[in-house]
């Protein structure tokens, strides 16, 4: 196998795959996950096969690698489970739901008003919201710096006027 003989790898695979999967399945909840891990280790082995000089070292590599990959998968699952639990708790919280609805509605209203601006005002404002400086916006749009400043000022003034009720609404709902 060290020399890249695929037939030798095939024989090794046929001889040890079931053993390695059984080992992985003792560590994992799912047989499918165990099989995937063993397949990954076979690929890893093939990529570094020149580092091994005997069957004992190869088998030790497989057991160590399978164990480590199983531990990583278990840790990852634990993190996912924690996230799901926390997320469910947030979603079940009425205050979180009201806050989420308000944010979505405000976001929608703001973008509706942005769509009513001229095309240039929209582009300037959206680039600004992306965090770009006035100089960067001017360069990207090929316009003068004063043009960018003018469009921003006009856009913000229009949005403040059209969306002033949002400030009042958020104060009421707090």
C-alpha positions as CSV (number, residue, x, y, z in Angstrom):
1,X,0.0,0.0,0.0
2,X,2.9,2.3,0.8
3,X,3.8,2.3,-2.9
4,X,0.3,3.3,-4.0
5,X,-0.9,-0.1,-5.0
6,X,-4.7,0.3,-5.1
7,X,-5.3,-3.4,-5.1
8,X,-3.5,-3.7,-1.7
9,X,-5.7,-0.9,-0.4
10,X,-8.7,-2.7,-1.7
11,X,-7.7,-5.9,0.1
12,X,-7.0,-3.9,3.3
13,X,-10.4,-2.2,3.0
14,X,-12.2,-5.5,2.5
15,X,-10.4,-7.0,5.5
16,X,-10.7,-4.1,8.0
17,X,-13.6,-1.9,7.0
18,X,-16.2,-3.8,9.0
19,X,-13.9,-4.0,12.0
20,X,-13.3,-0.2,11.9
21,X,-17.0,0.6,11.4
22,X,-17.9,-1.6,14.4
23,X,-15.4,0.4,16.4
24,X,-16.8,3.7,15.2
25,X,-20.3,2.6,15.9
26,X,-19.5,2.0,19.5
27,X,-18.5,5.6,19.7
28,X,-21.2,7.2,17.6
29,X,-25.0,7.1,17.7
30,X,-25.5,6.5,14.0
31,X,-24.1,3.7,11.9
32,X,-24.1,6.0,8.9
33,X,-21.9,8.5,10.8
34,X,-19.6,5.7,11.7
35,X,-19.3,4.6,8.1
36,X,-18.7,8.1,6.9
37,X,-15.9,8.6,9.5
38,X,-14.2,5.3,8.5
39,X,-14.4,6.3,4.8
40,X,-12.8,9.7,5.7
41,X,-10.0,7.9,7.5
42,X,-9.3,5.7,4.6
43,X,-9.0,8.8,2.4
44,X,-6.7,10.4,4.9
45,X,-4.6,7.3,5.1
46,X,-4.3,7.1,1.4
47,X,-3.0,10.7,1.3
48,X,-0.3,10.0,3.8
49,X,0.4,6.3,3.2
50,X,4.1,6.8,2.7
51,X,4.5,7.7,6.4
52,X,3.7,4.0,7.5
53,X,6.0,1.1,7.4
54,X,4.0,-1.8,8.9
55,X,0.5,-3.0,9.4
56,X,0.5,-2.3,13.2
57,X,1.3,1.4,12.6
58,X,-1.4,1.6,9.9
59,X,-4.0,0.0,12.2
60,X,-3.0,2.2,15.1
61,X,-3.4,5.2,12.8
62,X,-6.9,4.0,11.9
63,X,-8.0,3.5,15.5
64,X,-6.6,6.9,16.6
65,X,-8.0,8.7,13.6
66,X,-11.5,7.1,14.0
67,X,-11.5,7.9,17.7
68,X,-10.5,11.5,17.1
69,X,-13.0,12.0,14.3
70,X,-15.8,10.5,16.4
71,X,-14.9,12.8,19.3
72,X,-14.9,15.8,17.0
73,X,-18.3,14.7,15.6
74,X,-19.7,14.3,19.1
75,X,-18.4,17.7,20.2
76,X,-19.9,19.3,17.1
77,X,-23.2,17.6,17.8
78,X,-23.1,18.8,21.4
79,X,-22.6,22.4,20.2
80,X,-25.5,22.0,17.7
81,X,-27.8,20.6,20.4
82,X,-26.9,23.5,22.7
83,X,-27.6,26.0,19.9
84,X,-31.0,24.3,19.1
85,X,-32.0,24.3,22.8
86,X,-31.1,28.0,23.2
87,X,-32.8,28.8,19.9
88,X,-36.0,27.0,20.9
89,X,-36.0,28.9,24.3
90,X,-35.7,32.2,22.4
91,X,-38.5,31.4,20.0
92,X,-40.7,30.3,22.8
93,X,-40.1,33.6,24.6
94,X,-42.9,36.1,23.7
95,X,-40.7,39.1,24.2
96,X,-38.2,37.7,21.7
97,X,-41.0,37.1,19.2
98,X,-42.4,40.7,19.6
99,X,-38.9,42.1,19.2
100,X,-38.2,40.0,16.1
101,X,-41.5,41.0,14.5
102,X,-40.8,44.6,15.2
103,X,-37.3,44.4,13.7
104,X,-38.6,42.6,10.6
105,X,-41.4,45.1,10.1
106,X,-39.2,48.1,10.7
107,X,-36.6,46.7,8.3
108,X,-39.4,46.1,5.7
109,X,-40.7,49.7,6.1
110,X,-37.3,51.2,5.8
111,X,-36.5,49.3,2.7
112,X,-39.8,50.2,1.2
113,X,-39.0,53.9,1.7
114,X,-35.5,53.4,0.3
115,X,-37.0,51.9,-2.9
116,X,-39.0,55.2,-3.3
117,X,-35.7,57.2,-3.5
118,X,-34.1,58.0,-6.8
119,X,-31.8,55.3,-8.2
120,X,-28.7,57.3,-7.4
121,X,-29.9,58.1,-3.8
122,X,-30.6,54.4,-3.3
123,X,-27.1,53.3,-4.5
124,X,-25.4,55.9,-2.4
125,X,-27.4,55.1,0.7
126,X,-27.0,51.3,0.3
127,X,-23.2,51.6,-0.2
128,X,-23.2,53.8,2.9
129,X,-25.1,51.2,4.9
130,X,-22.5,48.6,3.8
131,X,-20.0,50.7,5.7
132,X,-18.3,52.4,2.8
133,X,-16.9,55.9,3.2
134,X,-18.0,58.9,1.1
135,X,-14.7,58.7,-0.8
136,X,-15.2,55.0,-1.5
137,X,-18.7,55.6,-2.7
138,X,-17.7,58.5,-5.0
139,X,-14.9,56.3,-6.5
140,X,-17.2,53.3,-7.0
141,X,-20.0,55.3,-8.6
142,X,-17.7,57.6,-10.5
143,X,-19.2,60.8,-9.1
144,X,-17.8,63.8,-7.2
145,X,-17.5,63.6,-3.4
146,X,-19.9,66.5,-3.1
147,X,-22.5,64.6,-5.1
148,X,-22.3,61.7,-2.7
149,X,-22.6,64.0,0.3
150,X,-25.6,65.8,-1.3
151,X,-27.4,62.5,-2.1
152,X,-26.8,61.1,1.4
153,X,-28.0,64.2,3.1
154,X,-31.2,64.4,1.0
155,X,-31.8,60.6,1.4
156,X,-31.4,60.7,5.2
157,X,-33.6,63.8,5.5
158,X,-36.4,62.1,3.4
159,X,-36.2,58.9,5.4
160,X,-36.2,60.7,8.7
161,X,-39.3,62.6,7.7
162,X,-41.1,59.5,6.3
163,X,-40.1,57.2,9.1
164,X,-40.4,59.5,12.1
165,X,-43.4,57.5,13.4
166,X,-41.1,54.5,13.8
167,X,-39.2,56.3,16.6
168,X,-42.4,57.1,18.4
169,X,-43.7,53.5,17.9
170,X,-40.5,52.0,19.3
171,X,-40.7,54.3,22.4
172,X,-44.3,53.2,23.0
173,X,-43.5,49.6,22.7
174,X,-40.5,49.6,25.1
